[in-house]
Amino acid sequence: MAAMPVEEDPQLTLLTEIFRPYLVENLRFSTIVCQLTAFFDQHGSAGIVNIVVKEQQEGPEAAMEAFLDWIAEKAIPGSYSAVINALKHMEDEKVKHIADWIEGVDPMENMEHKKQIIHTFAPVLKNIPTSQLVRHLTCLGRQDKELLQAHCENKGDCYAAITLMFLITTKAPEWFTELVKALRIINWLELADLLDPPEDHSSLTAFNIPGDVPPAEGCFKACPPQEPDEIIEIELRDYQKELSQHAVQGKNTVVVAPAGSGKTVVGVYIAKMHLANGMIASNNKPKKIAFLVNKVPLVKQQQDQFKKYMSTSKVIGVSGETGSTMMEIKSLLKDRDVIVMTAQILVNALDNTDSNKQRLDISDFSMIIMDECHRCQESSLAPRPQIIGLTAGLGVGQAQSSYKAESHILMLCANMDVEKISIVEENVEELNRHVNIPTEETILVARKQDDKFAEGVNLIMENIERIIAESEGGKRLAELDRKDLQCPNTRGTQPYEQWVVKMKNASATILTDNDMRRVIVACSNHLREYTNALYINHAVRPKDGLTYLQNFFDNERDKQDSFNDTEAQLFRFFTEREEELKQIVEDPENRNPLLDKLGSTMRSAYDMKPDSCGILFTKTRSSTEALKAWIKETPELKHLNPGILIGGGGSGGMTQTQQVDLLQMFKENKHKLIIATSVAEEGIDIQACNLVFRYNYFSNTIGRIQARGRNRAAHGRFFLIASVDSGLGNQEEMNKIRESMMNTATKAIKGMPKEDFLKQIDDYQRRDRAERRMKEKGKVSKQKEHSGIEVELICLQCGNVACRNTDIRRIKSAHHAVFGDFMAERYKTVPNPKKSKRINDLEFLEKVHCANCSQEWGCMLKYCGHLAPVLKISFFAVKYNSGKQVKYKKWSDVPFHVQEFSIEDIEKEINKENVNKLDEDVDQLSLEKA
């Protein structure tokens, strides 16, 4: 039978043309060759064995290209059906579904559009939360939605989104409009804006895809989204005009004004005036602005401020959790004038070295506005656009003299290349009318004298200290005669906590014997938990301190199978005294006078003004939970329905969505009190807040100013409630003195002759450049020294080898994962008490612990359907070939290079199950050929 020309078999073109790029990237020939043996036996298998060998020698992509060329050239009747049936009979669900995708496409219609979907649509949509999106797509049937939900659960959003991409384009012509509408419903406004449909929604030809842009960039020309009913014209008060004057004139300026004075509105006005002045004179490029914030919740808050006064199509917010980071900043700048983002997002974009992405340069922006610019502690050598800083105060560091205060402010100005400081001088009276200054009260309370809970915990800690002192590892460390490794005699204090951390770190870097190390690390871990319990006992109730310890030992109980003798003894120390501690906390006489004073102060403040809203600042995350429990159990306070606001770091942190939702409930008066750590100090704008309580809580001068600034309503009150012996009362007075020094120094610097000011700025910058050159030289030297080296990551507690640095891959330049079957026996997973966290196509699941000693290592990550442990470097020591062991706090501190996770790694993961089967297939085919 004569071979049918390929162009006469349109279905075959689905394999050889339309889906070719996808098949080459995602399918391995060796996975389907056995299913095709019978078909090729009938029609001649010449060349097939060569393709299998090609895969072994040149890789899977080359082999798949050769196979598709072969079936296109031979055009054997039934080739298409044979390949589709082979895919359907595979055990791998992903491979099976490739067949469903292909069969869902009509090869006679919209061929070019299908290519554009595959090449262009997928990169943009692959990170969306498909599980949320499908609920709002009425064009999909029930079975479609069930299929997509199953993929979300089993293979992740990335895989499900690709499935959605093909399913939705086969639906009614209004599929595109529905998709955009659904994106808006789930608050993916930036992507919806990019995809906002032209009049003909059924065709991708309306998407002006330039031919000179690589498909992977996902380029779309977005139509303008709907504007709000009215863009508000900015009407500045006179003092705000005064603040904006230098910036509008094009000068690098830092705007210093109290919280609540409307600095953000001043920033928006400066931005609008800048954009209104046309193109950049030096390169004739359109002006673009970066508005930088220091905390994720502020991205949406400041973005919303801009959208009140500017076209929404010209403003976008970007953070690690908005989903917008999948878009390159450079691409976003094409259609946006203002990007509101965290400073870290900009740093990451500028540092990006991915050759597949358009490189962002600082010169792509004509203006950078830095909110809370007092945090700008480093300079930059790069040429910069116009710089605007916004702050309630520049701070003075630890200055104790006017000279030191001025030096600190001049250094900050040098870091931002500031030419002018803008403060209110001519319109002070108007400023004072619009800024509410709260009444300040400091309440000092005597510590409880007879603290039986602390006595019981101290006895346990004394026993643990004795184990350290009598152990071989403890004796070895004592021989070093280091003052910082000598145990302090004041448990439950910061110096004691610092000693515990230093002992643990010393054991990881100095002790090479794993048994010695394990004893010290285990004891250090327990001492750290008892220290936290003492903190909680002192801040809240003995009951809360005991609950904290019980939670810790509940987790330890699950590790008993891996305990050594020391760890078993440490466990018994608590269980043997648990009943005694329970009796102590149940005794009503064991009250905390500090907590009682907080309760009476809060009751009085809320009774005086029942519709009050307040923020309660506390030191640690664990104390936020304890204080919330206490308020809910206190009849006079439980009506406050407190919410907790903490940062996003660590396994117990809050997501941006959770933070935004909490603040929205506070604004709506559903929470009358927020219990917060320092994350709530800066920038968060709650107009109704009139009470701020700082509970045994200390921060520096700027922190004090910022915390006070959360008090926006009239007749506000600002409390510090602290122990007499904490020293916080004296520190508060010192902060007040430094605030006065700061104001005086700021005015003095503003009044300097221009030449003197600029000379001092230049001196600081030259000194900074010299220091940076030395640092860079040292860094380069260190990188050369460690170039190409292989090191081992060893468990911080037991010293067992986890992996080598060459086994690690970076995912999205942030998460360090290890792929490989060898890891399976080295770690174990334990349930994560917190709900799994999903960010775009990354899902963080169970905790990962050392299989030998149960030391925490990190967590499991699900990425593109693949599972891998993500390691936290602080849980390991890095062992060099010389035997030297070093502990690093952050991955950015390590001197060796970690490769980025690549397409080749994905291929390797997809096909690793088929390695053994491939050899069997080759042997079988060779025998049949013979």
Disulfide bonds with the S-S distance in Angstrom:
none
